[in-house]
Amino acid sequence: QVQLVESGGGLVQPGGSLRLSCAASGTDFSRNAMAWYRQAPGKQREFAAIITSGGGRNYADSVKGRFTISRDNAKNTMYLQMNSLKPEDTAVYYCNIDVHWGQGTQVTVSS
């Protein structure tokens, strides 16, 4: 059974940093692209970042230059380093691989 588990969310002040993790189990995802999405209160889920099996990266304009996506295939784990956080980054962050989704981790940016 495929399972994705996000962790690392929390409350942070504007300008602060957080590092999210997504641990995948149940199959080998080293050949899959892996992505982060986020959903702010009252809004639709939106794309944040993606990393291909070969390490290619793409970001939403809203996070470009502040967020960095990475992966460790040996650990079947993906990361999202988030720097210079803004209140508008407040959302539930979801890990996505193919048709699989995690349960999400809450990120709140507030003073």
C-alpha positions in Angstrom: 0.0 0.0 0.0 1.4 3.3 -1.1 1.6 5.9 1.7 2.9 9.5 1.6 3.5 11.2 5.0 4.3 14.9 5.2 6.0 16.5 8.2 7.8 19.7 9.2 5.0 22.2 9.2 4.3 24.6 11.9 4.0 28.3 12.9 6.7 30.7 11.8 7.1 34.4 11.7 7.3 36.3 8.4 10.8 36.1 7.0 11.4 32.7 8.7 12.1 29.3 7.3 10.7 25.8 7.4 11.7 22.5 5.9 9.0 20.1 4.9 9.5 16.4 4.3 7.5 13.8 2.4 8.3 10.2 3.2 7.0 7.7 0.6 6.5 4.1 1.3 4.9 1.1 -0.5 6.8 1.3 -3.7 9.9 2.8 -5.3 9.3 6.3 -6.6 12.8 7.0 -7.9 11.5 7.0 -11.5 8.6 9.3 -10.7 8.3 13.1 -10.6 7.4 14.3 -7.1 5.6 17.5 -6.3 4.3 19.9 -3.6 1.0 21.5 -3.7 -0.7 23.8 -1.3 -4.2 24.9 -0.3 -4.8 28.1 1.5 -8.1 28.7 3.5 -11.0 29.2 1.1 -8.9 28.7 -2.0 -8.3 25.8 -4.4 -5.3 23.6 -4.2 -2.4 25.0 -6.2 0.9 23.8 -7.6 4.0 24.9 -5.7 7.0 22.9 -6.9 8.0 19.8 -8.8 11.2 17.7 -9.2 11.6 15.1 -11.9 13.3 11.7 -11.5 16.4 13.3 -13.1 16.5 16.2 -10.7 14.9 18.9 -12.9 13.0 21.5 -11.0 10.1 23.8 -11.6 8.4 26.3 -9.3 5.2 28.4 -9.2 6.1 32.1 -9.7 4.8 32.8 -6.2 7.6 30.7 -4.5 10.4 31.0 -7.1 13.6 32.2 -5.5 12.4 31.4 -2.0 11.6 27.7 -2.0 13.8 24.8 -3.0 12.6 21.3 -3.8 14.9 18.3 -3.4 14.7 14.6 -3.2 16.7 11.7 -1.7 15.9 8.6 -3.7 17.7 6.3 -1.3 15.3 7.3 1.4 12.3 7.7 -0.9 11.9 11.2 0.6 11.2 14.6 -0.9 11.9 18.0 0.8 10.8 21.5 0.4 13.0 24.2 1.9 11.0 27.3 2.4 12.8 30.6 3.1 11.7 34.2 3.4 8.2 33.0 4.3 5.3 35.4 3.9 1.8 35.4 5.4 0.4 34.4 2.0 2.4 31.2 2.2 0.0 30.0 4.9 -1.6 26.9 3.7 -1.8 23.1 4.0 1.1 21.7 2.0 0.5 18.4 0.2 2.9 15.9 -1.2 2.0 14.4 -4.6 3.4 11.5 -6.6 1.5 10.2 -9.6 -2.1 9.7 -8.3 -1.0 9.5 -4.6 -1.5 12.3 -2.1 -0.4 12.8 1.5 -2.6 14.0 4.3 -1.0 17.4 4.3 1.0 19.5 6.8 -0.1 22.9 8.0 2.2 25.9 7.5 1.2 29.1 9.2 3.2 32.3 8.7 2.2 35.0 11.2 3.6 37.4 13.7 
